[in-house]
Amino acid sequence: MRCGNLSSLDQLVIDAACDAAVSNSFDPNKVVISYHPKGQDPRTSQGGVNGSAIEHWNSIDGRRLAVPEPVKQADVLILLGGYGDASGTYTAANWARQDGTPILPIATFNMAAGNIFDDLPDTQDATKITGLAKDDLQLLRKSQSVLVTSEAIQVYAEQVISLAEKAALSRDVFVIMSFEEEDHLKDYMAAVKAVCKGAGFEAVRTDTRPAPNAHQIIDSIHEHIQACGFVIADLTNERPNVYYEIGYAMGLNKKLILTSKKDGKVHFDLQGYNRIEWSGSENLKEQLKPIVEEFARSFGLSST
């Protein structure tokens, strides 16, 4: 968990998270990480407390975008409260949008988080901002009047965490394949894109979307494999880089779909693995679609 360490609500969340970590045999100094603005004292000393490199957390102005660590390091930002002028909560939400981090504004308790929820567009852009489908978002509007017991609050908290896990899931599918300019490979990529899009994913290659923080191609490949939801790898033309990237993905235990053109050669290292043998783009779609849709269901996504 990553969070700020400067308000009474922060203290309450951090202390409770540390107690939960200890009761589950985790080291709170490693799993509950908080930051306080540069030059300010932390609200609590529990857990792993760090000083931020950024002095002002309540402004998004300036020469460059300096995102505070609790937002920068987060897979998803849960907005729970926000009182007074709530400028810090609104600014945190804007930082997350700028940085591409999904936000989950919990409207149940009103305050600034409720306003941020109400301001979500009633379009597909809401899914881009939150990482969640419209039906999932309704859980964040649960009435406070039904949360009258500790058991009900516990169940709601677990539901919100499940939503956060879903929102943090990458919709990117990294495609590993030969970059040779051959018609059947162009058709292959078009078919993969279509199947992935139909299931709520986006198929990407490192040549069409370089990783933003990578200076070399190999670094971009590593970043894409680390961050993606799963990998689709085609063995056609037996390219050495393809086998290297597959090995890297396997080392990270990434979900992996192997494919190869029918009657094409496959190196003996991968001959024993299940793979789709395709003979054209429509044949590929027919075989790939149910596998990708099953992945979508296993990730808690509703495929179309």
C-alpha positions as CSV (number, residue, x, y, z in Angstrom):
1,M,0.0,0.0,0.0
2,R,1.2,3.5,-0.8
3,C,-0.3,6.6,0.8
4,G,0.3,10.1,2.0
5,N,1.2,10.7,5.7
6,L,0.0,14.2,6.6
7,S,-3.7,14.1,7.7
8,S,-5.7,12.5,10.5
9,L,-7.4,10.2,7.9
10,D,-3.9,9.2,6.6
11,Q,-3.0,8.3,10.2
12,L,-6.1,6.2,10.7
13,V,-5.6,4.3,7.4
14,I,-1.9,3.7,8.0
15,D,-2.3,2.6,11.6
16,A,-5.1,0.2,10.6
17,A,-3.1,-1.2,7.7
18,C,-0.1,-1.8,9.9
19,D,-2.2,-3.7,12.4
20,A,-3.7,-5.8,9.6
21,A,-0.2,-6.5,8.2
22,V,1.1,-7.7,11.6
23,S,-2.0,-9.9,12.1
24,N,-1.3,-11.5,8.7
25,S,2.4,-12.0,9.4
26,F,3.6,-9.2,7.1
27,D,6.3,-6.6,7.9
28,P,4.4,-3.3,8.0
29,N,7.7,-1.5,7.2
30,K,7.7,-3.2,3.8
31,V,4.0,-3.4,2.9
32,V,2.6,-0.1,4.3
33,I,4.7,2.7,2.7
34,S,3.8,6.3,3.3
35,Y,5.3,9.7,2.3
36,H,5.1,13.1,3.8
37,P,5.8,16.4,1.9
38,K,9.4,17.7,2.0
39,G,9.8,20.0,5.1
40,Q,6.8,18.6,7.0
41,D,6.5,16.1,9.7
42,P,4.7,12.8,9.2
43,R,1.4,12.3,11.0
44,T,2.3,8.8,12.2
45,S,5.6,6.9,12.5
46,Q,4.0,3.5,11.8
47,G,5.0,1.5,8.8
48,G,7.6,2.5,6.3
49,V,7.7,6.3,6.5
50,N,9.6,8.3,3.8
51,G,10.2,11.9,3.1
52,S,9.0,13.1,-0.3
53,A,11.3,14.7,-2.8
54,I,8.5,17.2,-3.5
55,E,7.7,20.1,-1.2
56,H,4.3,21.2,-2.4
57,W,1.6,18.6,-2.8
58,N,-1.3,20.9,-3.3
59,S,-0.4,22.3,-6.7
60,I,-0.1,20.9,-10.2
61,D,1.5,24.1,-11.5
62,G,5.2,24.7,-12.3
63,R,7.8,24.1,-14.9
64,R,7.5,20.3,-14.9
65,L,4.9,17.8,-13.7
66,A,6.2,16.6,-10.3
67,V,3.9,13.8,-9.2
68,P,4.1,12.9,-5.4
69,E,5.4,9.4,-4.8
70,P,2.1,8.0,-3.4
71,V,0.4,8.7,-6.7
72,K,3.4,8.1,-9.0
73,Q,4.0,4.6,-7.5
74,A,0.4,3.6,-7.3
75,D,-1.2,1.1,-9.6
76,V,-4.6,2.6,-8.7
77,L,-5.6,5.7,-6.6
78,I,-8.5,5.2,-4.1
79,L,-10.0,8.5,-3.1
80,L,-11.9,8.1,0.2
81,G,-12.5,11.6,1.6
82,G,-11.5,15.2,1.1
83,Y,-12.8,17.8,3.5
84,G,-12.5,21.6,3.8
85,D,-11.6,23.1,0.5
86,A,-10.3,19.6,-0.4
87,S,-7.7,21.0,-2.8
88,G,-5.3,18.2,-2.0
89,T,-7.8,15.5,-3.0
90,Y,-8.7,17.3,-6.2
91,T,-5.1,17.8,-7.1
92,A,-4.3,14.2,-6.4
93,A,-7.0,13.1,-8.8
94,N,-5.6,15.5,-11.4
95,W,-2.1,14.1,-10.9
96,A,-3.4,10.6,-11.4
97,R,-5.2,11.5,-14.6
98,Q,-2.1,13.2,-15.9
99,D,0.0,10.2,-15.0
100,G,-2.4,7.6,-16.4
101,T,-3.2,6.1,-13.0
102,P,-6.8,4.8,-12.6
103,I,-8.8,6.6,-9.9
104,L,-11.5,5.1,-7.7
105,P,-13.5,8.0,-6.1
106,I,-15.7,6.5,-3.4
107,A,-18.9,8.5,-3.4
108,T,-20.4,6.6,-0.4
109,F,-19.1,9.2,2.1
110,N,-19.6,12.2,-0.1
111,M,-17.0,14.9,0.5
112,A,-14.5,15.6,-2.4
113,A,-14.4,12.0,-3.5
114,G,-18.1,12.1,-4.0
115,N,-17.8,15.3,-6.1
116,I,-15.0,13.7,-8.2
117,F,-17.3,10.6,-8.8
118,D,-20.2,12.9,-9.9
119,D,-17.8,14.7,-12.3
120,L,-16.9,11.5,-14.1
121,P,-18.2,11.8,-17.7
122,D,-21.2,9.6,-18.7
123,T,-19.2,8.1,-21.6
124,Q,-16.5,5.6,-22.3
125,D,-14.1,8.2,-21.0
126,A,-15.1,7.2,-17.5
127,T,-13.7,3.7,-18.1
128,K,-10.4,5.3,-19.3
129,I,-10.2,7.4,-16.1
130,T,-11.2,4.6,-13.7
131,G,-10.2,1.4,-15.5
132,L,-13.7,0.0,-14.7
133,A,-16.9,-0.7,-16.6
134,K,-20.0,1.4,-15.8
135,D,-21.7,-1.4,-13.9
136,D,-18.6,-1.8,-11.7
137,L,-18.6,1.9,-10.9
138,Q,-22.0,1.7,-9.3
139,L,-20.5,-0.1,-6.3
140,L,-18.6,3.2,-5.4
141,R,-22.0,4.8,-4.9
142,K,-23.2,2.4,-2.2
143,S,-25.4,4.1,0.3
144,Q,-23.8,4.9,3.7
145,S,-27.1,4.0,5.4
146,V,-26.5,0.3,4.7
147,L,-23.0,0.3,6.3
148,V,-24.3,0.1,9.9
149,T,-22.2,-2.9,11.1
150,S,-18.5,-3.6,11.2
151,E,-19.3,-6.7,9.1
152,A,-21.0,-4.7,6.4
153,I,-18.1,-2.2,6.3
154,Q,-15.6,-5.1,6.1
155,V,-17.5,-6.6,3.1
156,Y,-17.6,-3.2,1.4
157,A,-13.9,-2.6,1.9
158,E,-13.1,-6.0,0.3
159,Q,-15.4,-5.2,-2.6
160,V,-13.5,-1.9,-3.2
161,I,-10.2,-3.7,-3.0
162,S,-11.4,-6.2,-5.6
163,L,-12.4,-3.3,-7.9
164,A,-9.0,-1.7,-7.4
165,E,-7.3,-4.9,-8.4
166,K,-9.4,-5.0,-11.6
167,A,-8.7,-1.4,-12.3
168,A,-5.0,-1.9,-12.0
169,L,-5.0,-4.7,-14.6
170,S,-3.2,-3.7,-17.7
171,R,-5.4,-3.9,-20.8
172,D,-2.3,-4.0,-23.0
173,V,-1.5,-7.3,-24.7
174,F,2.2,-7.4,-25.8
175,V,2.7,-9.0,-29.2
176,I,6.0,-10.7,-29.9
177,M,6.6,-11.5,-33.6
178,S,8.8,-11.1,-36.6
179,F,8.8,-7.5,-37.9
180,E,9.5,-8.6,-41.5
181,E,7.2,-6.8,-44.0
182,E,5.3,-9.8,-45.3
183,D,1.6,-9.7,-46.1
184,H,0.7,-12.7,-44.0
185,L,2.4,-11.1,-40.9
186,K,0.5,-7.9,-41.5
187,D,-2.7,-9.9,-41.7
188,Y,-1.7,-11.7,-38.5
189,M,-1.2,-8.5,-36.5
190,A,-4.5,-7.1,-37.8
191,A,-6.3,-10.2,-36.7
192,V,-4.7,-10.2,-33.2
193,K,-5.7,-6.5,-32.8
194,A,-9.3,-7.2,-33.7
195,V,-9.6,-10.2,-31.3
196,C,-8.0,-8.3,-28.4
197,K,-10.1,-5.2,-29.0
198,G,-13.3,-7.3,-29.0
199,A,-12.4,-8.6,-25.5
200,G,-11.5,-5.2,-24.0
201,F,-7.7,-5.3,-24.6
202,E,-5.3,-3.5,-26.9
203,A,-2.6,-5.3,-28.8
204,V,0.7,-3.4,-28.9
205,R,4.2,-3.9,-30.3
206,T,7.3,-2.2,-29.2
207,D,7.8,-0.7,-32.7
208,T,4.4,1.0,-32.7
209,R,4.3,2.1,-29.1
210,P,7.8,2.5,-27.5
211,A,7.8,2.4,-23.7
212,P,8.0,6.0,-22.4
213,N,10.9,5.5,-20.0
214,A,13.1,3.3,-22.1
215,H,16.2,4.5,-23.9
216,Q,17.0,1.3,-25.8
217,I,14.8,-1.1,-27.7
218,I,15.6,-4.0,-25.3
219,D,14.5,-1.8,-22.3
220,S,11.3,-1.0,-24.1
221,I,10.6,-4.7,-24.6
222,H,11.3,-5.5,-21.0
223,E,9.0,-2.7,-19.8
224,H,6.2,-3.8,-22.1
225,I,6.4,-7.4,-21.0
226,Q,6.5,-6.5,-17.3
227,A,3.5,-4.2,-17.6
228,C,1.2,-6.0,-20.0
229,G,-1.8,-8.1,-19.0
230,F,-0.6,-11.1,-21.1
231,V,1.6,-11.9,-24.1
232,I,0.8,-13.3,-27.6
233,A,3.9,-14.6,-29.3
234,D,4.1,-15.8,-32.9
235,L,7.0,-18.2,-33.8
236,T,6.7,-17.8,-37.6
237,N,10.1,-17.2,-39.3
238,E,12.0,-18.4,-36.2
239,R,13.4,-15.0,-35.2
240,P,16.0,-15.2,-32.3
241,N,14.6,-12.0,-30.7
242,V,11.2,-13.7,-30.5
243,Y,12.5,-16.7,-28.6
244,Y,14.5,-14.4,-26.3
245,E,11.4,-12.3,-25.5
246,I,9.3,-15.4,-24.9
247,G,11.9,-16.7,-22.5
248,Y,11.8,-13.3,-20.6
249,A,8.0,-13.5,-20.4
250,M,8.1,-17.1,-19.1
251,G,10.6,-16.0,-16.5
252,L,8.0,-13.5,-15.2
253,N,5.3,-16.1,-15.3
254,K,3.3,-14.0,-17.7
255,K,0.2,-15.6,-19.3
256,L,1.3,-16.5,-22.7
257,I,-0.4,-17.6,-26.0
258,L,1.9,-19.2,-28.6
259,T,1.1,-19.2,-32.2
260,S,2.8,-20.2,-35.5
261,K,1.9,-20.4,-39.2
262,K,0.8,-23.9,-40.1
263,D,3.6,-26.1,-41.4
264,G,6.2,-23.5,-40.2
265,K,9.3,-24.5,-38.4
266,V,9.4,-24.2,-34.6
267,H,12.6,-24.5,-32.6
268,F,12.7,-27.7,-30.5
269,D,12.8,-25.8,-27.2
270,L,9.1,-24.8,-27.8
271,Q,7.8,-27.8,-29.8
272,G,6.3,-29.3,-26.7
273,Y,4.2,-26.3,-25.8
274,N,0.6,-25.8,-26.8
275,R,0.2,-23.3,-29.6
276,I,-2.3,-22.1,-32.2
277,E,-1.3,-23.2,-35.7
278,W,-3.0,-20.7,-38.1
279,S,-3.4,-20.8,-41.8
280,G,-4.9,-17.4,-42.4
281,S,-6.3,-14.4,-40.5
282,E,-9.9,-15.8,-40.2
283,N,-8.6,-19.1,-39.1
284,L,-6.4,-17.3,-36.5
285,K,-9.3,-15.3,-35.2
286,E,-11.5,-18.4,-34.8
287,Q,-8.9,-20.1,-32.7
288,L,-7.6,-17.1,-30.8
289,K,-10.9,-15.5,-29.8
290,P,-12.1,-18.1,-27.2
291,I,-8.7,-18.1,-25.5
292,V,-8.5,-14.3,-25.2
293,E,-12.1,-14.1,-24.0
294,E,-11.3,-16.7,-21.3
295,F,-8.4,-14.6,-20.2
296,A,-10.8,-11.6,-20.1
297,R,-13.2,-13.5,-17.8
298,S,-10.3,-14.7,-15.6
299,F,-9.3,-11.1,-15.1
300,G,-12.9,-10.1,-14.2
301,L,-13.5,-8.3,-17.5
302,S,-16.7,-8.8,-19.5
303,S,-15.8,-9.6,-23.1
304,T,-18.1,-8.7,-26.0
